[in-house]
Amino acid sequence: MDASVFFSSLGLGLTAYFIPTYVQSIGGSMFDVGLVGSAKSALYAFLPFFLGYLSDRGIRRQLYIFGIFVNLASTALLVAAKTVPYVIVTQLLASVGYSLLWPITEAMVAESVESDRRVAAMGWYSVSWALGFLIGPGIGGPLVAWGGYLSLFMISSAVLLFTIAFTLLTLGKSYRPKAMPAKTSPMLPSRALAPAYVAVLAYGIIFGIIVSLFPGYLGAFAYDKTTIGLLFSLFGLARIVAFVSVNRLNRALPRAALYLSVAFMFAGCALVGVLQSTSLPVMAALLLVSGYGFGVFYPVTLVVVSNSTKQERLGAAVGALEAFYGVGVVVGPIIGGYISSVSLATPYLLCCAVSLVIPPLIAAQDKILRR
C-alpha cells in the first residue's frame, strides 16, 4: 500500500506547489491564489468525517481506488483551465479526491497495526507520501521551465493513471482489512478529543497558508519555477526526516514532542512574518524548520486520536480529525490572501499568532486523557 500512496503523492506533488504560480500566470491576484487554495480544501472541511464513517462499513479499499480516479480527473482538467474560475472548479474536484485519499489511507494503516506500533507505522506511511511531495516539486519546476504548465499537468495525469493500474494489481496483496460490524450508527466527533481537533484546525490554518500562499510569495519576489520547486522539495525533505524520527522522538519525549513541533512551526514562520526577509537562505530555512514541525505534529496527534477510539469507529474518528484540518486549510488561505494586501509578510505573522494557540490545547487534551 505504501508504494501506491507514494505514486499517488508523486502525481499530486508534481503540480501542488505550481498551481499558485499558474494562477498568477493567467492573471490572478494573491487573493485569487488564496481562493484557489481554499477551493482545494473546501469540501475537505466536512467530507472526510462522512467518508471515514462510510469506510467503517468495510469499503476502505474501494474508496481509496475511487479517490485516485477523482484526483486524476481534477489534474487532467487543469489542461483546459485557462481562467481563475475554471481553476477553482478543478480544485473543488481535487478537494473530493483528497477527502477520499488521506482519511481512508490513514484509517487503513491504523487498522493494520496494534496501538503500540502506530506511531512508527504512521511515520513510515507518512514517509511514503512525503517522498512523492519531495520528488514531485523538484521534477515539476524543470518541467514547467522546459515545456510549460501544459506538460506539467499532462505528465502528472500520466503518473496518476499508472497509479490506478498499479493499485488495482497490488492492493489486494498488501492490505488485509479486519472484520467490521455489519452496521454502525452515526456518531459525532468525541467531545473528549475536542482539544486535539481544535489544535489540528489551528495547524491546518498554518499549513494552508504555507502551501497555498508561499509559492505565490516566492513568485512575487521573482523566484523562478525551478527554484520554487527545489525549495518545496526541501520542505518535503524536512517532513520526511521528521516522519522517520517521529517514533524515536515521541518515545524519548512522550509529552514534549508536540510542544517541540509547535516551536518549530513558530520559528519557521517568524523568519518571514517577523524578520520579513526575502533572501534565499531565509526562504529555505522557513520551509525546513516549519516542515519539520509539521512532520512531527500530525502523526503524533493522529495516533492520540486513533488510540483513544474503538476499532469500529476508527474511520469516523480519523475522518473527523481530517475534517477539522480541512476547515483550517480552507480558512487559512482566504484570510491569508486577504491580509496580504497589508503586506506580503502579514500572513506569516498570523501563522505565528495561531501557533501560540496550540500548546494550551495540547495540555488540555493530555489532562483529559489522563483522567
N, C-alpha and C positions, 0 to 999 in steps of 0.2 A: 504493500500500500504506500509506503514512503516514497518509492520510485514514481508512482503515479502522481502523488502530491507534488513531487519535485517538478515533473514535466508540466503539470497544471500551472505551477507557480512561475516556471520559466516562460511559458506563453504569456501569462499576465504581466510578469516582470519586464518583458520587453517593451511594453507600452506604458506601464503605470505612471512613470515619472515624466513621460513626454507628452501626455495628454494636456497638462497645463501649458506647456510651451506651444503645443499645436493650437490650442485655443487662442493664444496670443498671436500666432502666425496668421490666423484668419480674422484678426481684428478685434479680438476680445480684450476687455479690460481686466484688471486684477479682481474686480467684483465678479465679472463673468467667470474668471478662473475659480473663485470661491464657490459660485453657484454650481459649476460643473463638478467640483469636488464633493459638494453636498449631495448632488443628484446621485453620485456613485454610491452613497450610503443611505439615501432617503428611505428605501424600503427595509434596509438593514436595521432600522430603528424598531421594527416590530416583527418582521418575518422570521428571524432566527428562533424566537420563542415558539411560534406555532409550528415551524418545520421541525424543531427539536422534539416537541411533543408528538408530532406525527411520526417521527423516526423511532420513538419508543414502541411503536407497533411492529417493529421488525423489518422496516424497509429502508434502513440506512444506506445499504449498497445501491439500491435503485435511485434514491435521492441524490447520492453523490455523483453517479454517472449522468443523471439528468442535469446536474449543476454544471458539469463540464460542457455539455451541449449548449446551455444558456450562455456561458462565458464565451464560447466560440462564436455564437450569434452576435453578441454585443461587440466583440472585437472585429468581426468581419464587416459589420455595418459601419464601422469607422471609415472604411474605404470610401464610402459615399457621403460622409458627413462633412459638408462644406460650410455650415453655418453653426453658430453657437447653440441655437435651439435644437438642431439635429444632434449635436454632440451630447447635449443634455439628455435627449431621448435614449441614446446608446448607453449612457451611464446609468440611467434608471434601469435598463435591462441588465447592466452589469451588477447593479445592486441586488437583483434577484439571484444572479449567478453566485455572487459572494455569499448571499444568505444560505444558499444550498451547499456551498463548499466548506467553509470554515466550521460552522457549528456541527455539521454532520461528521466531518473527519475527526474533530476533537472528541466527540462522543464515541466514535469508533475506537480511537486509541484508548480512551479511559475505560471503555468496556473490555478491552482486550487484556488488561493487566490488573494485578491486585493493587490496593490502595497504597501500600508502602513502596511500590515501584513507579508510581505515577509521575513524580517529578522528573525522574530520569527518562521515562517514556515520552513525556511531553517535551522534554528538552530535545531529544533526538528527533522526534516528529517535527518539531519546530525547525531543526537544522535542515530537514528535507525541503520545506517550503522556503525557508530563508535563503538556501542556496540558489533557488530559482530567482529570487529577487536580488541576489548578489550578482549572478552572472547576467541576468536579463538587461539591466541598465548599461552594463559595460559593453554589451553587444549592440543594444538599441541605439546608443549615441552615435557610433560609427555608421550604423545602418541609415540613420536619418541624414548624416552628413554625406553619405555615398549615394543613396537612392531616394531620399526624401521620406516623408511620412507615409506615402502610399506603400512603399516597400516594407516599412516597419510593420504596418497593420497587416499586410498580406503574409509576411513571414510569421508573425505572432499567431495568425489564424491557422497556418500550416502546423505549427507546433501543437496547438490545441487539438487539431484534427488527429494528429499522431497520438496524442494522449488518450483520446477516446478509444482508438483501436488497441493501444497497449493496455488500457484499464480493463476493457472487455475480455482480453485474453488472460490477464493475470490476477484480477482482484479476487476471484473465487478461491484462489490458492493461498492468498496472503491474509485474508480477513475471514475469521470464523466467528460469526455473531452468536451471542449467548441467547438462550431461550427467553422470550419475553411473555408477559401476560397477554392473553388474547385481547383484553380491553383495558384501557386505562382511563380514568376520569380526568377531565380538565383540571388544571392546577395552576394557580398564580405563583409567581416567584416567592420563595420563602422570605418572610419578614426577618427571620433570624440572620439572613445573609444580606440584608439591606445595605449595611456599610460597605461590603465588598462590591455590590452592584453600583452604588453611587461612586465609589473610588474608580471603578472601571469607566463610568461615564466621564469623570474628570480626565482620566487617562486618554479616553477617546478624543476629547477636545484637543488635547495637546498633540496627539498623534495625527489627527486630521489636519491640523494646521501645518505640521511639518511636511506631510506627504502631498498635500493638495496645494499649498501656497509657496513652500520654499523653492520648488523648481522655478516658479514664476519670479520669486525674489532674485534668484540667481540670474535668470534671463534678463531682468530689468537692469542688472549691472553688467550686461554684455558678456556673461559667461557662455561659451559655445556649447553646443549639444553634447559633444564628446566629453567635455569637462564635467557637465552636469551628470551625465551617465556614470562617469568614473566616481564622482562624489557620492552618488547614491549607491554605488557598489560598495564604497567604504561603509555606508550606513548599513547595508546588508551584512557586510563582514563583521561589524561590531555586534550585530544581533546574533550572528552565528557563534561568535566567541561567547556571548552571554548564554546562549542555549546549551552549548557544550559544557559550560562551567556551572550552570544554574543548580544542578543537583548537589554538587560538592559545596557550593556557596550556601545553599539552603540548609544543608546538614551542619555546616560549620557555624552558621549564624541563623538558626531557625526562626528567630523573631526579628532579626535585623535586616534580612535580605531585602524585604520590601521597602524598608526605610532607605536603604542604600540605593535602591533603584530609583527612588524619587529624587534623591540628592543628585544623581547623575542627570536625570531629566532637567532639573532646575539649572544645574551648572551649564549644560549644553545650550539651553535656550537663552540663558543670561549672556552668553557670548555675543549674541546679536541684539537681544532685547535691551540689555543694559549698556554694553560697550558700543553697540551699533557699528560694528566693524563690517567691512565688505571684503577683506583680504582673503585670499585663497586658503592660507593656513587656518584662519578662524572658521571659515565655512566647513573645512574638513573636520576641525575639532568639534564643531557643533554636532555634525552628523555622527561622528564616532562616539562622543560622550553620551548624547541623548539616545543613540541607537543601542548602546549597552544597557542603559536604564530601561528602555522599552523591552529589551530582550529578557531581562530578569523579571520584570514586574508581572507580565501577563501569564507565563507558565505557572508561577507560584500561586497567583490569585486563582487561576483556573483549577489548580489542584485543591486549594482550600474549599472551593465550591463543590467540586466533584466528590471529595472525601466526606463532605457533610450531607450527601444526598443518597437516597436509596437507589439501587440499580434500576428499578422500573421507572424512575423519574429522572434519570441521568440526562437524557436528551433535552428534556424541558429545562432543567437547571442550567445546563451549558448554553442552550439556546437563549435563555433569559439573560445570561451574562453577556453574550454576544449582542443581544438587542440593546442593552444599556450602553455597550461600547458603540453600537451603531448610532444611538442618539447623539453621543459625543462627537462622532466624526461627521454627522450632519450639521450640528450646531457650530462646531469649531470653525470650519472653512467659511461659513456665512458671516459669522461675527468677525473672524479674522480678515476676510476680504473687505468688509465694510470699514473696519477701523484702520485698514492700511491706507485710507485716504488721509489719516493724520500723519503717518509716516510709514514707510515700508517695514520698519523695525517694530512697530507697535504690536502686531500680532504675537511676537515672541516675548514681549513684555507681559502680555496676557497669559501666555503659557507659563511663565514664571509664577504669576499670581495663582493660577489654577493648581499648579503642582503643590503649593503650600496647603491646599485643602485636603490633600490625600493622606498625610501622616495621621491626623486625628481620626480619620475614618478607619485606617488600618488598626489603630489602637482600640477603637470601639469594637471592631469585628473580633479581634483577639480576645477581648474581655467577654464578649457574648459566647464565643465557642469554648471558653474555659469554665463556664458555669456548670 
